[in-house]
């Protein structure tokens, strides 16, 4: 959609899909750009490295449990470090999926790719939790404190690893097709802000042009999802676009009515 007079700084996001110049008639399959795939690959590499470190810390904690007297402070340090690397890995992995989403057609792959962080969290903590509560060298208060910390770490890592807004190729395709159908030129072009939760068709929409807004980003639907995980179109922009598309038809109908 064209700039309708916004005075905010507009920042165009480079790369991504090229905008279409013809009206969309059907939903085209979404294919991530080479640039997006490369970014996804890098994020996944760092995520895997982080998860390997997390599991390594878990192994260290397990070995510590087998060497009485058990040093509680070091055990807690290892659990916390395990949590940090597990969470970092999950955040990076979820971000990679936004750049190169899986297809919902392959149910098993779709589930594994999007919820791998939660699976790794179980691997990185559940064996340790079990060993803590079954360890005979940990007594009373000591077992309670260490066990509670391990359980909390498991829950935090698990929840962080779950992707509640799992991206898919089908979602991207449907959302892109909707934006293109509302655009008079069929362009895959939207606007968003750093703290926004919706992408917009118009840069001068009052919902995006507020006193708190100092910069507006413009790019494709996929880029809005990749960079800010924005999944919804602004309802105000949608209504405005539908009204503008209806105006030419109304004028044509009025012109065709014969005068008496």
PEDA-V125980 format. One record per residue. N is the residue number from 0. RES is the residue in one letter. SS is DSSP state (a for helix, b for strand, c for the rest). PSI is psi in whole degrees, -180 to 180 (999 if undefined). NEAR is the number of other C-alpha atoms within 12 Angstrom. Layout:
N&RES&SS&PSI&NEAR, N&RES&SS&PSI&NEAR
This chain:
0&X&c&148&32, 1&X&c&160&21, 2&X&c&120&21, 3&X&c&33&14, 4&X&c&17&15, 5&X&c&143&22, 6&X&c&5&19, 7&X&c&158&26, 8&X&b&127&21, 9&X&b&126&25, 10&X&b&116&18, 11&X&b&128&21, 12&X&c&122&24, 13&X&c&159&19, 14&X&c&-160&22, 15&X&c&-162&31, 16&X&c&149&29, 17&X&c&144&22, 18&X&c&143&28, 19&X&c&149&22, 20&X&c&5&15, 21&X&c&146&17, 22&X&c&141&21, 23&X&c&127&25, 24&X&c&-26&16, 25&X&c&161&16, 26&X&c&116&20, 27&X&c&145&19, 28&X&c&141&17, 29&X&c&133&27, 30&X&c&121&25, 31&X&c&144&33, 32&X&c&162&22, 33&X&a&-37&16, 34&X&a&-43&19, 35&X&a&-39&28, 36&X&a&-38&25, 37&X&a&-42&19, 38&X&a&-42&26, 39&X&a&-42&28, 40&X&a&-43&24, 41&X&a&-44&21, 42&X&a&-39&27, 43&X&a&-37&30, 44&X&a&-48&19, 45&X&a&-34&25, 46&X&a&-45&31, 47&X&a&-42&28, 48&X&a&-44&21, 49&X&a&-41&31, 50&X&a&-37&39, 51&X&a&-42&24, 52&X&a&-42&27, 53&X&a&-46&36, 54&X&a&-35&32, 55&X&a&-39&25, 56&X&a&-36&31, 57&X&a&-44&41, 58&X&a&-40&25, 59&X&a&-41&24, 60&X&a&-38&35, 61&X&a&-42&33, 62&X&a&-35&21, 63&X&a&-34&28, 64&X&a&-24&34, 65&X&c&5&21, 66&X&c&82&17, 67&X&c&152&16, 68&X&c&138&17, 69&X&c&129&24, 70&X&c&100&22, 71&X&a&-42&27, 72&X&a&-46&18, 73&X&a&-35&20, 74&X&a&-43&36, 75&X&a&-41&33, 76&X&a&-43&22, 77&X&a&-39&34, 78&X&a&-45&43, 79&X&a&-43&29, 80&X&a&-40&30, 81&X&a&-46&40, 82&X&a&-45&42, 83&X&a&-48&28, 84&X&a&-33&36, 85&X&a&-42&46, 86&X&a&-44&36, 87&X&a&-45&32, 88&X&a&-43&38, 89&X&a&-42&42, 90&X&a&-42&33, 91&X&a&-40&33, 92&X&a&-43&41, 93&X&a&-36&43, 94&X&a&-38&37, 95&X&a&-35&38, 96&X&a&-26&44, 97&X&a&-30&41, 98&X&a&-32&42, 99&X&c&79&39, 100&X&c&157&39, 101&X&b&169&32, 102&X&c&140&28, 103&X&c&-14&22, 104&X&c&-34&14, 105&X&c&89&15, 106&X&a&-45&14, 107&X&a&-49&14, 108&X&a&-40&16, 109&X&a&-44&23, 110&X&a&-49&26, 111&X&a&-45&25, 112&X&a&-38&33, 113&X&a&-25&36, 114&X&a&19&32, 115&X&a&-33&37, 116&X&a&-41&43, 117&X&a&-37&34, 118&X&a&-44&28, 119&X&a&-36&40, 120&X&a&-42&42, 121&X&a&-44&34, 122&X&a&-38&29, 123&X&a&-12&46, 124&X&a&-37&42, 125&X&a&-46&29, 126&X&a&-38&25, 127&X&a&-42&39, 128&X&a&-45&33, 129&X&a&-44&23, 130&X&a&-33&26, 131&X&a&-47&37, 132&X&a&-15&26, 133&X&a&0&18, 134&X&c&127&27, 135&X&c&-15&18, 136&X&c&-14&20, 137&X&c&126&26, 138&X&c&147&19, 139&X&a&-115&14, 140&X&a&-39&12, 141&X&a&-46&23, 142&X&a&-39&28, 143&X&a&-44&19, 144&X&a&-52&21, 145&X&a&-41&35, 146&X&a&-42&31, 147&X&a&-42&21, 148&X&a&-42&30, 149&X&a&-41&38, 150&X&a&-44&31, 151&X&a&-42&22, 152&X&a&-42&36, 153&X&a&-44&36, 154&X&a&-44&25, 155&X&a&-47&28, 156&X&a&-39&40, 157&X&a&-48&31, 158&X&a&-41&25, 159&X&a&-34&32, 160&X&a&-22&40, 161&X&c&133&28, 162&X&c&102&31, 163&X&c&-16&16, 164&X&c&60&21, 165&X&c&120&34, 166&X&c&151&35, 167&X&b&157&36, 168&X&a&-36&29, 169&X&a&-39&26, 170&X&a&-49&30, 171&X&a&-43&40, 172&X&a&-44&30, 173&X&a&-45&27, 174&X&a&-40&36, 175&X&a&-43&44, 176&X&a&-37&32, 177&X&a&-44&32, 178&X&a&-43&42, 179&X&a&-35&33, 180&X&a&-27&29, 181&X&a&-19&34, 182&X&c&136&33, 183&X&c&-22&27, 184&X&c&1&20, 185&X&c&26&26, 186&X&c&139&28, 187&X&c&82&40, 188&X&c&120&42, 189&X&b&170&48, 190&X&b&149&47, 191&X&b&168&46, 192&X&c&172&36, 193&X&c&-39&23, 194&X&c&5&20, 195&X&c&159&28, 196&X&c&-1&22, 197&X&b&150&29, 198&X&b&156&43, 199&X&b&153&44, 200&X&c&-22&46, 201&X&c&133&38, 202&X&c&-15&36, 203&X&c&12&28, 204&X&c&134&34, 205&X&c&-22&23, 206&X&c&-20&27, 207&X&c&-22&36, 208&X&c&79&28, 209&X&c&172&19, 210&X&c&-24&11, 211&X&c&-14&15, 212&X&c&123&24, 213&X&c&-11&19, 214&X&b&136&24, 215&X&b&130&35, 216&X&b&146&34, 217&X&b&141&36, 218&X&b&-155&37, 219&X&c&169&40, 220&X&a&-43&45, 221&X&a&-40&49, 222&X&a&-36&39, 223&X&a&-36&40, 224&X&a&-42&42, 225&X&a&-48&34, 226&X&a&-35&33, 227&X&a&3&26, 228&X&c&40&31, 229&X&c&126&32, 230&X&c&-7&32, 231&X&b&144&31, 232&X&b&141&32, 233&X&c&126&29, 234&X&a&-32&20, 235&X&a&-44&21, 236&X&a&-40&29, 237&X&a&-45&27, 238&X&a&-40&18, 239&X&a&-42&22, 240&X&a&-42&28, 241&X&a&-38&21, 242&X&a&-42&17, 243&X&a&-34&18, 244&X&a&-27&19, 245&X&a&-24&16, 246&X&a&-48&15, 247&X&a&-38&14, 248&X&a&-39&14, 249&X&a&-40&14, 250&X&a&-39&13, 251&X&a&-41&11, 252&X&a&-41&12, 253&X&a&-38&12, 254&X&a&-28&11, 255&X&a&-16&10, 256&X&c&119&10, 257&X&c&142&7, 258&X&c&141&6, 259&X&c&999&3
